[in-house]
Amino acid sequence: MIRLDARSRTLAACLSVVAGYVDVVGFLMTGGFFVSFMSGNSTRLGIGLAGTSAAAAIAGGLIVSFVAGVVLGASVGRLARAWKEPGILGLVAVLLILAAITHWFGMGLLAALPLALAMGAQNAVFAQDGEVSVGLTYMTGTLVKLGKRLTVALWGGDRFGWVPYLLLWAGLLAGAALGALAYARFGPNALAFAGAAMLLLTVVSVGSHAQPR
């Protein structure tokens, strides 16, 4: 985060808000499974395997979908080249809209699979040389970096290097709160707002890339 320019930091924070929103809506839709937090699903998978529960199939399917989304997002980024960012953002928007349509057709838990695909793909936005430089849908690493940067500040180093990591975490938290409120009011139809937000970010990104450099 600290190596990103102001525009990229703002985009990362916006995407973190969307990730928190989508994860909460997916969590409530599936009765306790995650569409972006795969550590939680891995725990659910382990519990399910120990108990030979159907939970193992749900958690496993979401994990596979998430990994497939990472592959899909990274592949779109490679194909789009200079237009990598808007290409991946557009892909995420399409997948979120697909999830909403899947729900509208009454396909139940299958609507969660495009959500996991979308969250996996979203992490490819800031990938460089095959490595994800900013985790947008999981916050453990971000909180570790926050703690490290706070330590640096306490010992006389950069006093504000921790702020970008705090903003990224706060974005996820804000999105989660908004997702919970939206789900309470609209149920799974709240996914439409996430799709619309990603479409807006895609349009902004396209406009930014279309400007002469």
N, C-alpha and C positions, 0 to 999 in steps of 0.2 A: 504493500500500500504506500509506503513512504517514497517509493521510487516513481509512483504514478504522478502525472500532472493533475491539475485541479479538475479538468473535465473528466478524466478517467476515474478519479476518486468519486466524483459526483455520480457517474454512471454505476460504479461498483456499489455505492450506497443505495441507489434506486433498485438495482437488481437484488440486493440483499432484502429490501422491503418486500419485493415480489416473492422471493423465496420463502420468507417467513409467512407471508399471507397464504401462499399455495400449500405449504407444509401443514399449516393448521387446518385449512379446508380439507386437504387429503386425509389428515389424521381423524377428523370428525366424520368424514364420509366412510372411512374404512373401519371405524370403531377401534382405533388405537394403533394404526400402522402409519409409518412415515413415508412421504414421497420424496424427501430430500435428505433426511438424516439417516444414513445407512448404518451408522453404528447402532442406533436404536433397533433397526430392523434385523441386524445381525444378532443382537441379543434375543429378539423375538424368535428368530429362526432357531437359535440354539435351544430355547425353551420348548419350541414346537417340536423339534426333533426328539428331545428327551421325552416328551409326552405323546409322541406320534399324533400331533394335533394338526388340524387343517391350517392352523396359524403358520406352520412351517411353509406350506405351499404359497400362502399370501406373501409372507415376508421374503421368501426366496424369489418369487416372481417380481416383486418390486426391486429387489437388489439387481437381478438380471436386467430389468428394464432400465435402471439407473445407469449401469455400466454401458449398456447398449446406447443410451443417450449420450454418454461421454464420447463414445466412438463416433456416433452420428454427428455430433456437434463439431468434433475435431476434423472429421472428414469434410463437412461443409466449409469449415474455415480454410482448409487446404485448397479446396476447389475455388472458393471465392477470392482467395489471395488478398489483394488490397482492400477488398470489400468484405473481409472476414467478419468484422464486428456486426455490420447490419445484416449479413447473411445468417449469422448464428442467432441474432436477436429475432429475425423474422421466423426462423425455424422454431424457436421457443414459443413465439406467439401462435404459430399454426398448431403446435402440439397442445397448447393450453385450450385453444378453441376446439380442437378435436376432442379433448377430454370433456368439455362442456356439452358438445353434440352427443358424445357417447352416453353421457348421463341423460340427456333429453330423450334418447331412444330407449331408456330404461334398461341399460346393459349393466347396471349394478357396479360391482367392484372393478369391472374391466375399465371403468372410467379412470381409475387410479393409475393404470399403466402408462397412458400418455403423459400424465403428470410427472411420473418418475422419469420418463424419457426426457421431458422438458427440463427438469431440474438437473439431470446429468449433462444435457447439452449446454445449459447455461454456464457451467463451470469452464467450458472451453473458450469463453470470451476473452479471458486474460491469460490463456495458456501460451507459453513461449518455449520453443525447442522441446516440445513434448511434456513440459512440466507446467502445472497450474500455479501461477504466481499469487493469485488471490482466490481463496476459497469462498464462494458466494453462498453456498447452501449449507455449510457446516461451520460452527464457530469455535470448536475446541482449539484448533491451531491459532485462530485469531485471538482468543483470550490468552493463550500462552505468549504470543507476541506482545499483547497488551501488557502483560506482567513483566516481560523482559524490558520493554521500553520504559515502563514506570521505574524499574530498577536503575536503568541508565540515567533517567532524570533525577532520581534520588541521590545518585552518586556524582552529580555535577555535569552530566552530559546533556544532550538535547532535551530541553525541558518540555517540548510538545510533541515529540515523536510518537507518543502513545495515542494522540488524539485521533488519527485516521482509523486505528483499530477499534477504538471506542465507538466511533461513528458507524463503522461497519456492523458491529454487534448491535448497536442501538437501532440500526435500520432493520435488522432481522426481528428484533423484539417488537418494534412498531408495526411491522408487517404482520406478525403473529397476532397482535392485539386487534388490528383491523380485520384480519381474517376471521377471528372468533366472533367479532361483532357482526360482520357481514353474513357469516354462516347462521348465526342466531336469527337473523332477519330474513335471509333469502335461501338458506339451505345450500345444497350443492350448486344452485344457480349463481352463487357468488363467484364461481369460476369465471363467469363472463367478464367481471371487472378486471381480473388478472390478465385475461386475454387482451382486453382493451388497453390496459396499461403497457403491455409488451408491444402492441401495435404502435402505440404512441412513441415509445422509445425507439422502435425500429425506424419510424418516419424521421425522427430527430437525427438518428445516426446516419440515415441515407442523406439527409440534407447537409450534415456536417461533412460527409465524405465527398459530396458533389461540389463543394466549394473549392475554388482554385487554391492550390497550396504554393 
